[in-house]
Amino acid sequence: MLPAKLQDVVDEFAGLPRDLQIEALLDYSRMVPPLPPHISADDLERVQECQTPFYAAVEVANDRTVTLHFDAPPEAPTTRGFAGILIAGLGGAPAEDVLATPDDFYTQMGLADAISPLRLRGMSAILARVKRQIRAHLAAALERSERPT
């Protein structure tokens, strides 16, 4: 089961014809905000599987909600569109919900006819990197809480 906001995005794409899916993906590419000042280049991790230089950083708040930060060049609208989808669908979600999101959720969107398989695998790689960063944040928080004071 997908988080509700991500399910809404999936349903939106699944109900569109191919040409409108591309337009929707471009719309999502424009939703990726610039990196906030407190995120530096050192905080970003390159997603090597993406054809385009693509970087991700995840923050997990004390209440375990997730904030996603992505950096990709404007001339890579497909990849930026994937980032916009993840921000819209998973931003603010509990870490556990993001971790439970199937890596291939995008198959439900019906994008296979509009986007190359290589690019779709990039979306899976981005989500995998996000999950890895969330696990690292949660492990670090657990370690901090278990340290003797």
C-alpha positions in Angstrom: 0.0 0.0 0.0 1.3 3.4 -1.0 1.2 6.5 1.2 -2.0 8.4 0.4 -0.3 11.4 -1.3 1.8 9.1 -3.4 -1.2 7.0 -4.3 -2.9 10.2 -5.5 0.0 11.0 -7.8 0.1 7.4 -9.1 -3.7 7.6 -9.8 -3.3 10.9 -11.5 -0.7 9.5 -14.0 -2.4 6.2 -14.5 -5.6 8.0 -15.7 -3.8 10.1 -18.3 -3.0 9.4 -22.0 0.7 9.2 -22.9 1.0 12.8 -24.1 -0.6 14.2 -21.0 1.7 12.0 -18.8 4.7 13.7 -20.3 3.1 17.1 -19.6 2.4 16.1 -16.0 5.9 14.9 -15.6 7.2 18.2 -16.8 4.8 19.9 -14.4 6.3 17.9 -11.5 9.8 18.8 -12.7 9.0 22.5 -12.1 7.9 21.6 -8.5 11.4 20.7 -7.3 12.4 23.6 -5.1 16.0 24.8 -4.9 18.1 23.4 -2.2 17.6 25.2 1.2 20.7 27.1 2.5 21.3 24.6 5.3 21.9 21.8 2.7 25.5 21.9 1.4 27.2 19.9 -1.3 28.6 17.6 1.4 25.1 16.7 2.4 24.2 15.5 -1.1 24.7 12.0 -2.3 25.0 11.3 -6.0 22.6 8.7 -7.5 25.1 7.0 -9.8 22.4 5.0 -11.6 20.9 8.2 -13.1 22.1 9.2 -16.5 21.9 12.8 -15.4 23.9 14.2 -12.5 21.4 13.7 -9.7 21.9 14.3 -6.0 19.7 13.5 -3.0 19.7 14.4 0.7 17.1 13.3 3.2 16.2 14.8 6.6 14.3 12.9 9.2 12.8 15.0 11.9 12.4 14.0 15.6 8.8 13.0 14.8 10.2 10.7 12.1 8.7 12.7 9.2 10.8 12.9 6.1 11.9 15.9 4.0 13.4 15.2 0.6 15.9 17.4 -1.1 17.0 16.8 -4.7 19.4 18.6 -7.1 19.4 17.9 -10.8 20.0 20.3 -13.8 17.0 22.0 -15.3 17.9 20.5 -18.7 17.0 17.1 -17.2 13.2 17.5 -16.9 12.4 13.7 -16.8 14.7 13.2 -13.8 13.5 16.4 -12.1 10.0 15.2 -12.7 10.7 12.0 -10.8 12.1 14.1 -8.0 9.0 16.2 -8.0 6.8 13.1 -7.8 8.7 11.8 -4.8 8.6 15.2 -3.1 4.8 15.5 -3.7 4.1 11.9 -2.8 6.5 11.2 0.1 7.6 14.6 1.5 6.3 14.9 5.0 5.5 11.2 5.2 6.6 9.1 8.2 9.9 7.4 7.6 8.2 4.0 8.0 5.8 4.8 5.1 8.6 5.8 2.8 10.6 2.7 3.7 7.5 0.5 3.0 7.0 2.1 -0.5 7.6 -0.5 -3.2 10.7 0.3 -5.2 8.8 -0.2 -8.4 5.7 1.8 -7.5 6.1 3.8 -10.7 4.9 0.7 -12.7 1.4 1.5 -11.5 1.7 5.0 -13.1 1.6 3.7 -16.7 4.7 5.5 -17.7 6.3 2.5 -19.4 5.0 3.6 -22.8 6.1 7.2 -22.3 9.5 6.8 -20.6 12.4 4.5 -21.4 13.0 1.6 -19.1 16.5 3.0 -18.3 14.9 6.3 -17.0 12.3 4.4 -15.1 15.0 2.4 -13.3 16.5 5.7 -12.4 13.4 6.5 -10.4 13.8 3.2 -8.6 17.4 4.1 -7.9 16.4 7.5 -6.5 13.9 5.9 -4.1 16.4 3.2 -3.1 19.0 6.0 -2.2 16.3 7.9 -0.2 15.5 4.7 1.7 19.1 4.0 2.4 19.6 7.6 3.8 16.5 7.2 5.9 17.8 4.0 7.4 21.1 5.7 8.2 19.3 8.6 9.9 17.1 6.2 12.0 20.1 4.1 12.9 22.1 7.2 14.0 19.1 8.4 16.0 18.8 5.0 17.8 22.5 5.0 18.5 22.3 8.5 20.0 19.4 7.5 22.2 21.1 4.4 23.5 24.4 6.2 24.5 24.8 6.4 28.3 24.5 10.0 29.5 
